[in-house]
């Protein structure tokens, strides 16, 4: 409330996409926010530009990476910014929480199903299907993965998982 009274911030423009598949929801948010398929340079700035209130938590524990909630019509994301977190992990955590905000606005589903949906949303939001397919490596060597991960600002494991989920690499 104090921040709201002291600072002018954009009105929230976070869609309610509870009935959508996480992949389709990520594409819908990118379209609504006019991001297109290009890599997102600064996820936090993008969230704040569309009215999400983003705050950091200085919490040393590993139990809480991040959490999100709606307070009235205002979406909030709290990120654990402890020193052991990489920039790639913070980006993924922020996109994961955005997934909760758009897919689970009123709390359902919950548990492992909700977490899996938010992960799928984050993966699709940060690495859009068409963009990943267009840049997919013919041979996914560790060197190629490390070079490509920089394009989307994600971890090598997140990119490998995305390539596998799209059927572009095998086990």
Residue pairs with C-beta under 8 A, 6 or more apart in sequence:
3 9
3 53
9 48
9 51
9 53
10 48
10 49
10 50
10 51
11 51
12 50
12 51
12 52
12 73
12 74
12 75
13 32
13 33
13 50
13 51
14 29
14 50
14 51
14 52
14 75
14 98
14 101
14 102
15 28
15 29
15 32
15 102
16 102
16 105
17 24
17 25
17 28
17 29
17 102
17 103
18 103
18 104
18 105
18 106
20 28
20 103
22 99
22 103
22 117
22 118
22 120
22 121
22 124
23 120
23 121
23 124
23 129
25 99
25 102
25 103
25 121
25 124
26 99
26 121
26 122
26 123
26 124
26 125
26 128
27 124
27 128
27 129
29 98
29 102
29 125
30 36
30 37
30 125
30 128
33 46
33 50
35 46
37 128
37 130
37 131
38 131
39 126
39 131
39 151
39 152
39 153
40 46
40 125
40 126
40 153
41 153
43 91
43 94
43 95
43 126
43 153
44 54
44 94
47 54
47 77
47 94
47 98
48 54
51 74
51 75
52 75
52 76
52 77
52 98
52 101
53 74
53 75
53 76
53 77
54 76
54 77
54 78
54 79
54 94
55 76
55 77
55 78
55 79
56 78
56 79
56 80
56 81
57 64
57 66
57 78
57 79
57 80
57 81
58 81
58 82
59 80
59 82
60 82
64 80
65 79
65 80
65 85
65 89
65 93
65 96
66 77
66 78
66 79
66 80
66 93
66 94
66 96
66 97
67 77
67 78
67 97
68 75
68 76
68 77
68 78
68 97
68 98
68 100
68 101
69 75
69 76
70 76
70 101
70 105
75 101
77 94
77 97
77 98
77 101
79 90
79 93
79 94
79 97
80 93
81 90
85 93
86 155
87 153
88 149
88 153
88 154
88 155
88 158
89 155
91 126
91 153
91 154
92 122
92 126
92 154
92 155
92 158
95 121
95 122
95 125
95 126
96 118
96 119
96 121
96 122
97 118
98 121
98 122
98 125
99 117
99 118
99 119
99 120
99 121
99 122
99 125
100 114
100 118
102 121
103 114
103 117
103 118
103 121
104 110
104 114
104 117
104 118
108 114
109 117
120 165
123 158
123 161
123 162
123 165
126 152
126 153
126 154
126 158
127 152
127 154
127 158
127 159
127 162
129 166
131 152
132 152
132 162
132 163
132 166
132 168
133 166
133 168
135 148
135 151
136 163
136 166
136 168
137 144
137 145
137 148
137 163
140 160
140 163
140 168
140 169
142 156
145 156
145 159
145 160
146 156
148 159
149 155
149 156
149 158
149 159
152 159
154 162
160 169
163 169
164 170
164 171
